[in-house]
């Protein structure tokens, strides 16, 4: 079965953190953190619908300006979610520019910004080009505790970790994976098209006794095609964890967020021999990253956010993390 999304780190493990998630079936992407975005093309940036920012240290937020510049003349919104105080940070960024060339006749580009103050989204605002990016308070989305985005196909979970300040970690969880059997589509003589997305939604909703309109065919009893036409399985899941102190409270939250994930992306800033430095800086060691991945029963581990002090040691941090991850 094919994956719904294709995740990759934006930069090398020694550079700014960031995870780009491209949707395999759709003109859309998600982004976790806003550090250096130079490796992403303008085309890739234009695909981004939502950005999830862990915190606003410069290596996690400096890319805001480039993303704004690229998306400024596209219609439709760009959504950003961050920790408490995030709306103020975005507002300050926007007010640092001169906007005399935007007005009520501009393309309707908007920034929809929300704050997650565990366990829920608590504040939201919209900044619109047509209103010269003046802050306008709006209602907060009504979502369950620990969820910052919920769509038919997937949801984004969040927890707040201690990094000396609140730092958000995020989890992507596909609701149910539904893929079309292309051979069955041909055998049944059915066309491809938008109707298949409607059919997938019916599968996820558990609909059985219903008809579905198929172009060039007409209304068809859904039960007669469902089992032959679709693969159905557990959804894909991944977690993104960065800038977190070594503590029992943080550990519990990370293990919950990353539980049984297909892929865990997690920081490994220091070597275990430098644990004292890690504790002072509120970061994880590579050993701790690997141990957490092991205890969360994740299928695959990728570490990043390495300290530059290990640049001459190549894959030493990755090796340390993988040894802990693969330990019995």
N, C-alpha and C positions, 0 to 999 in steps of 0.2 A: 504493500500500500504506500502511496506517495504521501509525503508530509505536506501539511497545509502551509508551513512557513520554512524559510531558510535563514537561520541566524548566523551572523559572523561578527567578530570584533572589528571595530572601525580602525584601530591602530594596533601596532605591535604591543606585546606585553609590557614593554618598558616605556610606552608613551601613554597619552591621556586615555582614561577608560571610556568605553562606549560600545554599545552593542546595537547593530543594525539588523532588523528582522524584516525580510522581504517576503511578501505573500506570493506563493507559487501561482495561485489562480486569482489574479486581480491586480489592478494598477494601484498598489498601496504598500506602505511600509510603516513600521514602528521603529522608534529610536529610544534607547535607554542611555541617558546622560548626554550632555552637550559640551564635551571637550573639543579638542582639535578635530574639525570635520574635513580637513583638506583631502583625505583619501576618498571622500564621497563626491561623486560627480553632481553637477547641478540637476541632472536628470534623476539621480537617486534621491537627492534632497527634496525634489518636487513631489516624490511619491509619498513622503511622510505625512501621515494623518495625525499621529499622536506622539508626543515626546514625554517620557517619564524621567524626571530629574531626581537623582538621589539626594543631592544637596547642592549648595551654590558656591563651594570652593572653586577657585578659578579653573582648575583642570577638569571640572565637571560642568562648567557653565560658560566658558569662554567662547564656545562655538555658536552661542545664541545669535550674535550679530550676523554671521554668515548665513545661517538658516533663514533669518528674517529677510536678509537682502535678496536671497534667491526666491523666496515664496511671496514676496511683497506684492507682486502683480498677478498672482493667481487668484481666481475666484474661490470662494469657500473658505472654511475655517482651518486653522492649525490649532490643535489641542495640546496644552501643556499641563502636566500634573507634577507638583513638587511638595516639599515639606512646609510646615508653618512659616509664614513670612514670605512665601514664594511670590505671591501676587505683588507685594511691594517691590521685590527685586526686579521683576519684569517691568513694572511701572517705571522704576528708576532708569532701567536700560532704555526704554522707549523715549523717556523725556530727555535723554541725553542727545537726541538727534533733532534736527530742524525739519519740520513737516509742512512747510509752506506750499508744497506741490501736491498735497493730498487734500481732498475735500469731498463734498457730497456727491460729486460726479466721478470719483475714483472707482476702480474695480472694488467689489465688495469683499476685500480680504479682512479676515478677523482672526484675532488671537483669543481663544477661549482658555482661561487659566483657572486652575483649581488647586486647592491645598488639601493635603491629607494629614490630619492630626489624629493619630491612631486612637480609635479604630475606624474612623470614617472620614469622608470628605466633609469639610466644615465651611469653607468659603469658596466663592467662585466669582469671576469677573470676566467681562468681555472688553477687548480693545479693538476698535474698528477703524480702518483707514478712512472711511467716509466721515467718521467723527474725530479725525485727527488724533487717533489713538488715545482718546480720553477714557479713563477708567469708568466702567459702568458695572455696578454690582448686579448679579443675577442669582437666581435660585440654584441651589446645589442639587446635583443629581441624587435621586433617592436610591441608594445602593446598599446592599448588605454590608455588615461590618467586614473590614479587611478587603473590600473590593473597590477598585478605582475605575474600572471600565468593565461593562458587561454587554456583550453582543450575542447574536444567535449562535455564532460559531465558536466563540471563546470568551474568556474573562481574564482580566489582569488583577492579581492579588497584590497586596502590599503589606509590609510590616515596617515599623520604625525601629532602627537599631541605634545603639549608643556609639557615637564617634566623638564624644565630647559635646556634640550637638546632635539633634535628631538627623539620621541619615536613612533614607528609604531604600529598601530592597524590594524587588518585584518578581512576581511569578506569572508566567503565561500558561494558561491551561485551556486547551481545546475541549469543548464540551463533549462531542462525540465525533469521531472521524468517519466521514461518509465519502466514499469514492465510487465513481461510476465505472462499471465493467465495460470497457469500450467494445469488447467482442460481443457482449450481450446486447449492447445498443445497436450494433449492426444486425445481429441475428433477429432482433425484434422489429427491425425496420423503422426505428425511431430516430428523429433528427436530434442533433445537438442544439444547444441554445439556452436561453434564460430559464426556460421551464424546468431544467434540471436543478437549478438552485432552489426553486420552489419545492421540488420533490425532495431534495436533501433536507430542507427545513422540516418537511412533513415527517421524514424518517427520524430526525432528532427529537421531534415533538411526540413521537410514538403514534402518529396518525395511521390508522388501518382502514377504516370503513369510510372512504371518501373517493370522489372522482377528481381527476386532474386533467386540465385542458392542455393538449399537446398540439403545437402548430402542425398543420397539414394532416393531422390525424383526427382531432376532435377530443371529446371527453372519454377518458379511459378509467376503468376501475383500478385504483392504485394498488390494490392487493394482488392483481394479476401480474404486475411487473416488478414490484418492490424487491422481492427476494432475489430475482434473477438479475436485476439491474445494478444493485449496489453491494459493495463491500462495506461492512459496518464494524468498527472496532473502537477500542479506547483511544481517546484523543491524545495528541502530542502535548508535552509539557516541558517547560524549562524555567530556570530561575537565574536571576542576576543579582549578585551580592557584592557590594564593595564598601570600603571605608567603614569597618566595624571593629570595635574593640573585642578582645578576648574576654568573654564573661559568660556566666551561666545563663543569664537572661537573654543575651544575644544568641547564644547557641540554641536555646529552645526555639526562638523565633525562626532562625535559619533552618533548623531541622523540619519545622512545620512547613515553611514556604517551599523548601526543596524536596519534600517527601516524594520518593519514588519518581523523581523527574527524569525525563529522557536525557536532559543535558543541564548541567550546572555550570554557570560561568561565575567564578568567585575570585576575589582578590587573593594574592599571595605576595605580600609586600616585602616581608623579611624572611630570612632563613631562621630555622629554629634555634640555631646557635646565637642569634641576636634577639632572642625573645624579649629581653629587657627593653630593647629599642622599640619593638612592636607594641609592648604594653604602654610605653611612654607616649607613643604616637597614636594610640587607639587604632591599631591595624592588626591584621592576621599574619601569622607566619605561614609559610608554605605547608608545613606539617599540619597545622590546624585546619587549613583549607582542605587538605586531602582527607583528614580524619572526619571532618563534617560531611564531606561528600560520601564517604564510606558509610557513616551512620545514617545518612538520609536515604541510602539505597538508591542512589542515582545511577543511571546507566552509563553516562559519559561525563567526563570532567574536563573543563578548560580553565586554566588559571591565567591571571593577567594582573596589571597594576603592580609590576615589580619595581622595587627601589633601584635607582641608578647605581647604587653602590655595588650591585652584582653584575654590571654590564660585562665585565671581563670573565664572568663565570658561565656564560652561555645559558644552557638549559638547567642549571643547577636547581633553581627554584621549582621548575616544572618537575624535575626528577624527584625532588624531595616530596612534593605534593602527591605524585603518582605512587610513590612507595607507600605513603600513608593510606591512600585511597584503595590500593590493592591488597592491603594487609588483611589477614584472616581475622 
